[in-house]
């Protein structure tokens, strides 16, 4: 058995990389929660503290999107319910499927039927993820159109790239269109210190 010191050198960076990535993810979560909390609190929504709870923040985002549709588009929508249900269903279904994939793949031994089951499960995961992401991005778009309509597409693209925490933080003091009307070039800010 040969020993390659370069592999050991690079392998020593893996825990440090995951620690650094986890810290960045935590920072984005905190920044996004501050932004969503401020947006909900400034507009007088009930329970703005839901921005700090993982699944409940989808309910809050859906409520902000519903608020925009009600005040600016005069349409009654149920994004708060649909986005919450989608995120609640997504986690256990994908978790179960992802845990069953190694079990099925270990039993395959060139069995075509098990390979088809494995591919079907991967397809289900992809469809569920895509549907949830599309619903999430629609809610992001409507919320951005309420708080910063001149940057609706740009901020939605940032959310597609999983940078929505920055978007929420940037818009946290904006007065929504439903309150102040649409202002050009940018929405006015609340005077909150």
C-alpha positions in Angstrom: 0.0 0.0 0.0 1.5 3.3 -1.0 1.2 6.5 0.9 0.5 9.8 -1.0 1.2 12.8 1.1 -0.6 15.2 -1.2 -3.9 13.4 -0.6 -3.4 13.6 3.1 -2.6 17.3 2.8 -5.8 18.1 0.8 -7.9 15.8 3.0 -6.9 17.8 6.0 -8.7 20.8 4.5 -12.1 19.1 4.2 -13.2 19.6 7.8 -12.1 23.2 7.7 -14.0 23.7 4.4 -17.2 22.3 5.8 -16.8 24.4 9.0 -16.3 27.5 7.0 -19.3 26.7 4.7 -21.4 26.1 7.8 -20.5 29.4 9.3 -21.4 31.2 6.0 -24.7 29.4 5.9 -25.4 30.4 9.5 -24.5 34.0 8.7 -26.9 34.0 5.7 -29.7 32.5 7.9 -29.3 35.2 10.5 -29.1 38.0 7.9 -32.2 36.7 6.1 -34.1 36.2 9.4 -33.3 39.8 10.4 -34.6 41.0 7.0 -37.8 39.0 7.0 -38.5 39.9 10.6 -38.1 43.6 9.9 -40.2 43.4 6.8 -43.0 41.6 8.6 -42.7 43.8 11.7 -42.7 47.1 9.8 -45.9 46.2 7.9 -47.7 45.1 11.1 -48.0 41.4 10.3 -48.8 39.0 13.1 -46.0 36.9 14.5 -42.9 38.4 12.7 -40.7 36.2 14.9 -41.6 33.3 12.6 -38.8 34.6 10.5 -36.4 32.7 12.8 -38.0 29.3 12.6 -37.0 27.2 9.5 -40.4 26.1 8.1 -42.4 28.9 9.6 -40.3 31.5 7.7 -41.8 30.0 4.5 -45.2 30.7 5.9 -44.1 34.3 6.6 -42.8 34.7 3.1 -46.0 33.3 1.6 -47.9 35.8 3.8 -45.9 38.7 2.4 -46.6 37.5 -1.1 -50.3 37.1 -0.3 -50.3 40.6 1.1 -48.9 42.0 -2.1 -51.4 40.2 -4.2 -54.3 41.4 -2.0 -53.2 45.1 -1.8 -51.7 45.7 -5.2 -53.2 43.2 -7.5 -56.6 42.8 -5.8 -56.3 39.0 -5.9 -56.7 36.6 -3.0 -54.0 34.0 -3.0 -52.9 31.2 -0.6 -49.2 31.2 -1.0 -48.6 31.1 2.8 -50.4 27.8 3.0 -49.0 26.3 -0.2 -45.4 27.2 0.5 -45.6 25.9 4.0 -47.2 22.6 2.9 -44.6 22.3 0.2 -41.7 22.8 2.6 -43.2 20.4 5.2 -43.7 17.7 2.6 -40.4 18.2 0.8 -38.1 17.4 3.8 -39.4 14.0 4.9 -40.2 12.7 1.4 -36.7 13.7 0.1 -35.1 12.4 3.2 -36.8 9.0 2.9 -36.0 8.7 -0.8 -32.4 9.7 -0.3 -32.0 7.2 2.6 -33.5 4.5 0.4 -31.3 5.1 -2.6 -28.1 3.5 -0.9 -30.2 0.6 0.2 -31.5 0.0 -3.3 -28.2 0.6 -5.0 -26.5 -1.9 -2.6 -29.1 -4.6 -3.6 -28.9 -3.9 -7.4 -26.2 -6.3 -8.6 -27.0 -5.4 -12.2 -30.7 -5.8 -11.8 -32.5 -3.7 -14.3 -35.7 -3.4 -12.3 -33.9 -2.1 -9.3 -32.0 0.3 -11.5 -35.3 1.6 -12.8 -36.7 2.0 -9.3 -33.6 4.0 -8.4 -33.9 6.2 -11.4 -37.6 6.8 -10.6 -36.8 7.8 -7.0 -34.2 10.2 -8.3 -36.7 11.7 -10.7 -39.3 12.1 -7.9 -36.7 14.0 -5.8 -35.9 16.2 -8.8 -39.6 17.0 -9.5 -40.3 17.8 -5.9 -37.3 20.1 -5.6 -38.2 21.8 -8.8 -41.9 22.4 -7.8 -40.9 23.7 -4.4 -38.2 26.0 -5.9 -40.7 27.4 -8.5 -43.3 28.1 -5.8 -40.6 29.7 -3.6 -39.4 31.9 -6.4 -42.9 33.0 -7.2 -43.4 34.1 -3.6 -40.0 35.8 -3.6 -41.0 37.7 -6.8 -44.3 38.9 -5.4 -42.6 40.0 -2.2 -39.9 41.9 -4.0 -42.5 43.5 -6.2 -44.1 44.9 -3.0 -40.9 46.1 -1.4 -38.6 47.0 -4.3 -40.5 46.7 -7.7 -37.7 48.3 -9.7 -35.4 45.4 -8.9 -37.9 42.5 -9.0 -36.2 40.4 -11.6 -32.7 41.0 -10.3 -33.6 40.1 -6.7 -35.5 37.0 -7.9 -32.4 35.9 -9.8 -30.4 36.3 -6.6 -33.0 34.2 -4.8 -32.6 31.6 -7.5 -28.9 31.5 -6.7 -29.8 31.0 -3.0 -28.8 34.6 -2.0 -32.2 35.7 -0.9 -30.9 36.5 2.6 -29.1 39.5 1.1 -32.3 40.5 -0.7 -34.3 40.4 2.6 -31.7 42.4 4.4 -31.5 45.1 1.7 -35.3 45.5 1.6 -35.9 45.3 5.4 -36.6 49.0 5.8 -38.5 49.6 2.5 -42.1 50.8 2.7 -44.2 48.4 0.6 -46.1 49.4 -2.5 -49.3 48.4 -0.7 -48.6 51.2 1.8 -46.8 54.0 0.0 -47.7 53.3 -3.6 -45.1 52.6 -6.3 -42.3 55.1 -6.1 -39.6 55.6 -8.7 -36.7 54.9 -8.8 -36.7 53.3 -5.3 -39.2 52.7 -2.6 -39.0 55.0 0.4 -37.5 53.7 3.7 -39.0 53.5 7.2 -37.2 55.7 9.7 -36.4 52.8 12.0 -33.2 53.0 14.0 
